[in-house]
Amino acid sequence: MEIIKNQSFGGERPLFESHNVRLEQVTITEGESGIKECSDIEADHCRFEGKYPLWHVKRSLITNCYFAPGSRSAIWYSDDMKMTDCVIDAPKFFREMKNLTLERVQLNDADETFWNVDGLKLRDVKLHDGTYPFMGSSNIDIDGLTSDSKYVFQYVKNVVIRNAHITTKDAFWEVENVTVYDSVLDGEFLGWHSHNLRLVNCHIGGQQPLCYAHDLVLENCTFADDCDLAFEYSTVKADIHGHIRSVKNPASGLIVADSIGEVIIDANIKGPADCKIMERGKDA
């Protein structure tokens, strides 16, 4: 493997069609497409400043690197990448990719990041700010995620999440086959129009959660005091520990909680309109 150390590259495509190369303490300065149409690339303790630095790269290992705000849209159409111990200050990262792993990575402007990624593995990752991360991605495995980005996990499929703390709104809309374990999900309008969303040992906060959901499952979950008008028009099987403020017009299924503040069933309920709603030990 060729090793390039302590150098700077700028302008247009300075390392175009590089293969089997290790970069150490290299800076990609202002310009475009610094590393493009490349394969078998390693980058360690490098700094990326210019736009689109890693496009159409096959098989790469990125460690201890920094991506400056100017490196926006940095990594697209690049497959089989592992990134560890990096800090990213630019938006619109990681799009149209396959087989991407991140460990101990901090994204400080997560706007429109992780779009249409197939095969995404995250371990101890932090997302801050921005909108719509994870849009349209699939086959996602996450353990350890902290995020305050808005509108996370929309239109995703085949996802397992563990040990996450997500503060947001409109999360998990139109998802399919998603399971979340041991996590805090805090934000309005959680899980609307979802299919096969399963929440296990989760704490849920925010107004009007889990409406229009299909085949929704909650196991050993708790609700914050601000959760109102839950489960409207959903088919649901829910085991809730503690109190839930209000339940409105669930379509079908079973909801069991220790206590329920209000059950609203009115003329607007949709069929089959046969959901059984119970406080533990008695009918609600």
Secondary structure, 3 states (H helix, E strand, C coil): CEEEECCEEEEECCCCCCEEEEEECCEEEEEECCEEEEEEEEEECCEECCECCEEEEEEEEEECCEECHHHCCCEECCEEEEEECCEECCCCCCEEEEEEEEECCEECCCCCCCEEEEEEEEEEEEECCCECCCCCCEEEEEEEEEECCECCCCCCEEEEEEEEEEECCCCCCCCEEEEEECCEEECCCCCCCCEEEEEECCEEECCCCCCCCECEEEEEEEECCCCCCECCCCEEEEEEEEEEEEEECCCEEEEEEEEEEEEECCCCCCCCCCCEEEECCEEC
